[in-house]
């Protein structure tokens, strides 16, 4: 239940915050993943939140590297 609550909290603000950005910088992302994250950061400058589909991919990338 607590895990679901924290996932819901993360879903409320679909933004790449500084701690998530530092996490990505510390991992060996592929060129395609780096490009995608940089594009998402650029979109954050224009819009208050990332699109749900983009946010889902960001979360998938994060999960992939958290399990390594």
Secondary structure by P-SEA (a helix, b strand, c coil): caaaaaaaaaaacccccaaaaaaaaaccccaaaaaaaaaaaaaaaccccccaaaaaaaaaaaaaaaac
